[in-house]
Amino acid sequence: MEKDKLLIIEDDTELSTQMKWGLNQEYRLLMAEDRPGAMEIVKKERPFVVTLDLGLPPNPGGVEEGFRALGDILEHDPLLKVIIITGLYEKERALKAISRGAYDFLTKPVELEELQVILRRALYVARLERENRELLERAGSDVFEKMLGTSPQIQKVFEMIRKVATTEASVLIVGESGTGKELTARAIHHRSARREGPFVTINCGAIPETLLESELFGHEKGAFTGAHIQREGWIEAAEGGTLFLDEIGDLSAHLQAKLLRFLQEQRIERVGSREEIFVDTRVLAATNVDLTEALRKGHFREDLYYRLGIVVISMPSLRERNGDVLLLAKAFLQRYSLENKKRLMEFTPRALRAIELYRWPGNIREMENRIKRAVIMADDAKVTAADLELTSHYAKYASRGLKEAREALERDMIQGALARNKGNLTSTASELGVSRPSLYDLMDKLKIARKQ
């Protein structure tokens, strides 16, 4: 088995001889005595780990050349692990080097056993980081319309988007909150013949029912109190493009009937008018509620369901996407490290384990928000399970069965959100990213009382 490469940058002959004697059985050693020689080896041999004495010629009594070497090495390869060898009373300089990207430091006289422990740990981290980088580079070819994933579950979604985008069919996108329903709708629009037209999004659960009809269909001047001017609605605003109706399950029976007529005839009437207006708009819709259950209860029109769902795309939850959890987590970590102008960060092994164990009830949106916050709040280049606020979460539910653990987590989240919003159900639903009917159903299922 080929040995791992270790570059030793040291001009002290006695120390370099000691290190060669103690390390040549475990590593393929590369030796340099100055910065130019070190950089030549780094570029040619691409070692994973380097030990660097800050006191290098032409001024071995100072540290300027050592810091230049550190900067050059990390500029060439930010993932290379540099271990600083420093004098016993030069700890401040070593800490300064770590703040500039060095991995660790060791004081003279060098204890070989201690050095070997540090080297093994650095090598392990270096391998992980390089594997992560290679994984992300390979995954780059799997980015589909800003959506990332290699699992069969998400690849099936990508294939359906490719097929349906070139048609004029209405599409119903179903799935839990945070699974990427709007991204899917945008991908369909971007790949359609309507890509040059507008893409208009309206959340049917976020607008009061009394205003939603006017928002969708527009109104005439004087149609109701406060209607001081004629105003076109979002359906007209999407002329020549695509209208995306999120949380379609929240539409009232009256608006369901009006929407059905538009889908059948491509004509609308503004509120307060009897004049029909032809509008060329494609409609995509999404919901995180079970519309088949809503059909059974009579809350949703069957004819509208089949008109909207000529094609139905089911978005898999994050926990169902085999192999995508760590891929997405690492991609978000890389994105927000760069966005926040931080050196490329990494997850600790315990954080990676926590990410894999956690059930992600809020799916991709929850993961993205947790990692974004962790990057901002982390004290160093390593993101821990505590930074992600996952430590207590997965430990608390790990001993339970899947169904029991999920219900316990949902109950905790809902009760916490209710407390923060002082029992206001509309605000609670908004914070949790679900519609009001979904929240009511969950509270009934989990036997959480609604305060009157």
N, C-alpha and C positions, 0 to 999 in steps of 0.2 A: 504494500500500500504506500502511495507517494506521501512523503512528509509535507506538512504545511510550511510555507515560507515565512521566515521571521527575519526582518531587517534590523540589525543592531547598528545604530549610529553613535559611535564612541571613539574619541581620540586618545583615551587613556589605555595604553597597551596592556597594563596589568589587569584592569577591569574587563576589557574585551576578551582577554585570554580566559579569565575566570568564567565569564558568561558562555563562551564557546565550549569550555570543558563541561559545564553543567547542563547545557541545553542541546548539544548536537545529537544526542540520541533520539530526541523527540521532534526536533525541527530541522528543516533544511535552512541552514544559517546563511545569511547574506550580510556582508560587513561593509561599512562605510565610515570614513573618518571626518568627512566634511559635508557641507550642504550640497555642492554640485555633484559629488559622487553619490550621495544619497538619492537625489532626484533622478539621476540616470538609472539607478537600480529600481526605484519606484515605478518609473515609466516602462522599463523593460520587463521586470519580473512580476509586477503587480502583487506584492505580498499583502496578506490580510492584516498583519500586526507589525508595529515598529516600536523599538525602544529608542528614545532620543535623549542624549545628554545635552542640556541647554548650553553648556560651555564648549563651543566649537571654534576651531581656527577660522579666521585669522586672529580672533581675540578669545582664547579659551578661558580667560579670567572673567569675561562678561557673559551676558545671556542674549544679546541682540541677535547674534547669528543663529542661535538655537530657536528663537521665536520666529525668525525669518524662515527657517527650515520647516517649522510647524505649519506656518501659514501656507508655504508652497505645497507641502504634502497634502493638506486638507483641501486646498484649491484644486489640486489635480484629482483627488479622490476623497470626497467628503465622508465616505463610509470606512476609510482606513482607520484602524484603531492605533492611536499613538500613546505610548506609556512613557511618561517623563521620568528620567533619572536625575535626581537633584541632590544637592548637598543637605546635610542634616539640618542646617539652620536657614534653609531657603524655601520654607514651606509657602511663604507668600507668593514667591515666583511660580511655584508649582500650581497653586490655586489660580493664579492669573492665566497660566497655560491651559488649565481645564476650562476656564471661562472662555477661552479662545477655541475650544473644540477638542483638546486632548482628552483621552479616555480616562486615564488614571495617572498616579505618580507613585514613585518609590524613592525613599531616601537612601543615601550612601551611609555606611557600607551596605551593599546589596546582599540581602538574604535570599539565596537561591530558591528555597522552598516557597517563600512568600512571592517571589517573582513568578514562579511556575504557576501558582494559583491564579495570580492576576492575568497571566498570559492565556491560560486555559479559558478563563471567563471571557476575556476580550475576544478570543478566537471564536467562541461559541456565539457571542453577540454579532460578530462580524459576519459569520456564516448566515445567521438568521436574517440580517439586514440585506445581504446580497441576494438571498433567496426571495425575500420580499420584493426587492427591486426587479428581479427577473420576472417574478410573478406578475407585477404591475405592468411591466413592459409587454409581456405576453398578453395580458388582459386588455392592453390598449387596442388590440385588433378585435376585441370582443365588445367594445363600446358601440352601442347601437342607439343612435339618436339620443345621446346623453344618458343612456341607461347602460349599466354595467352588470355583467353576469355571465357565467359559463354553465350554470346548472341546466339540466334538461327542462326544468319547469319554466324558467324565464326564456330559454331559447324557443320554446313553443309559442310564447307570447310574441316574440320578435317575428316569428314566421307568420303568425296570424296578422300582425300589423302590415307586413309586406304584401300579403294577399288582399287585404281589405282596403288598403290605402288608395289603390288605383280605381276603386269603384265609387259609386255615389251612395252606397248602402248606409243606413243608419246603424250605429254601433252602440251597444250597451256594454260598459266596462264595469265589472263587479269585483269587489274585493274589500278586505279590511282597510281601515284608515291607515294611511302612511305607506301603502304598497306601490304607489307610483301611477295611480289612475290618470291624473292630469298629464304626466309625462307621456303616457301611452296615447292619450288624445292628441297631444302636440305632435307626437311622432307620426300619427296617421295624417294629420293636417299637412305636416312638412313634406310628406312623401306623396301627397295627392296633387291633382291638377289645380287645386285651389290654393297652393302654397303661397302665391303672390297676394292672395286676398287676406282679410283680417282673420285672426283667431281670437274669438271673444269668449271669456269665461264668466259664468255667473253661478254663484253658490245658492241653490234654491233654499237651503236650510238656514242661511245667514241673513236673509231679508224678510222682514215681517210680511205675512200673507197679504195685508192690506196694500202694501206697496209693490209686491212682486208682479202683479198683473200689469201695472203701468211700466215697471222696469223691463218686462219682457216684450210687451206689445206696443208700448208707447201710449201717448194720450193726446187729445185735442185740447186746445185752450178752453178753459171753463168746464172741463169734464168733471172736476171735483174741486173742493176747496183747496186753494193753493196752486191749482193748475193755471198759472198766469200766461204760459206760452204753449204752443204746440211742441211736442217732443217725440222724437222717434225712440223706439225701444231697442233692446239689445238684439232682437231678431233682425231688425232692419240694419242695425249697425254692422252685423256680420254678413251683409250682402256680398255675394261673390266669394265668401270664405266659409269659415266653420264656426258654429256656435257650440260651445261645450257646456252642458248643463250638469253641474255637480250636485250630488245629493238629490237626485230626481225623485226619490221616494218621499220627499217632504212636500211635493206639490199637492194642493187641495184638489178636490173632485172637479171644481169649476175650472181650474187652470189645466187640469189633465184633459178636459174636454176641448178647450181652446187649442192646446198644443197638438192634440190628435188631429184636429181639423187642419192645422197648418201643415202637419206632416203628410196628410192625405192630398191637400190641394195646393200647397205652397202659397197660401193666401192668409192674410191676417186682417183684423179690424182693430184700429187703435181704440183705447177706452174713450167713450164719448162720441164715437163715429160709427156710421154704417157703411162707410166706403171701404171696399175691399182693396188691398194692396198686395200685388204679387211680389214675393221676395225669394230670391235664389240663394238659399242658405242651407248648408248641410248641418245636420244635428248629430252630435255625439253626446251621450249621457253616461253618467256614472252614479253608483250608489254603493254604500257599505252595509245596507240592510238587505235582508232576504226578501226580495220582491215576490217570490213564489208564496211566501207566508202572508205577505200583504195582499196578494191576490185572493188567497183562501179566506182572509178576514174581510174582504171587500173594501180594503183601503186603497187599492190601486186597480185601475181599469185593465182588464185583460187585453182589449183591443189595442190600447196604448203600449202595453208591455210588448206585444208581438210586433208592433210597428217600430218601436225603438230598438228592439233586440233582433233585428234581422240577422245580425251577427253578434254573438255574446263573447266577450273576452274576459276570462276569469284570471285575475291577478293573484299569483301565489303569495302567501304570507312569507316573511323573511325566514321563519323557522322551517318552512317547507322547501326552501331553495338550497338543495344539497351542495355544500361547498362554497356558497356565495358569501357567507357571513364574514369570514376573515378577509376575503378579497375586497369586499365593500368597506370593511373597517379600515384596512390599510390604505385604500384609495382615499377615503375621507381624511385620514391622518396626514397623508402626504399633501392633500389639497389645502388643509387648514394650517399646516406647518408653513407652507409657502405663503399663504394669504396673510398670515400674522408675522411674516418675516422672521421666523424661527428656523434654526438649523433643523434639518430633517430629523423628526422625532421618531421614536419607536415605542412599541408596547412592551411592557415587561412580560415574561412568560406567564405570570399569574393573571395579568390583565387579559392576555390572549385566551387563557382558560376560562376566565369569567365571561368573556364575549361569546365563547362557544356554548357555555352552559346556559346563559340567560335566554329567556324565551322571546324577547323583543315584542311585547304586546303592541307597541306603537310602530313596529316595523321599521322601514328605512328612515322615515322622518325622525323617529326617536333616536336611532343610531347616529344619524348625522348631527342632531342637536347635542347629544351627549359628548361626541368626539370633539365637536367645535368648542364646547365649553371646557372640556378637559385640556385641549391645547392651550387655551387662554389661561387657565388656572394652574397648569402644571408648573412646578418649581424648577424642573430641569428637563433634559431631553428624553426622559423616560416617562411614559404615561402609565400610571398604575390603575389597578381596579378601583382604588379609592378615588382617584381623579375622575373616573367614569361614573362614580357613585353606584358601582355594581357589587361592592363587597357584601353588603347586607342583603341585597336583593336576591341573588341566587342562593346564598346560604340559607336564607329564611324559608325558601320553598323547595330546596333540593330534596328533602326527605319525603316529600309528598308525591302521590301519583300525579300524572299530568293533568287530569281533569280537576282534581282537588286543588293543585297548585295554581292553575290558571284562574280558577274561581276566587281563590284567596287573594291573588294579585289584583284581579279586577276589583274585588271588594275594597281592598286597601286604597287603590288609586281613586276610585269613585268617592269613598268616604273622605279621603284627604282633600280632593277637589271641592267637595261639598262644604267642608269646613273652611277652606280658603275663600270660597265665594259666598259664605254665610247662607247656605241653603238655596241660593239662586240657581235654578235648574238650567236656565238659558246660558248663563255664564259658565256653569260647570261643564255643560256639553261642549261649549266653545273651547274651553281649556283642554278637554280630553280629546278634541278633534273628532267628535261624533255628532250625529244629528240628535235633536231632541227626542224623536221617537225611539232612536237606538238607546239613548240613555234611559228612557222610561222602561224599555224592555229589559235592559240589564239590571236595573234596580228591582224590578219585579222578580226576575230570575234569581237574584242574589238576596232577595228578601230585605232590601234596604228601604226603610220607610220614607215616604215623601212628606215633608213637613208642610202643613197647610198654612 
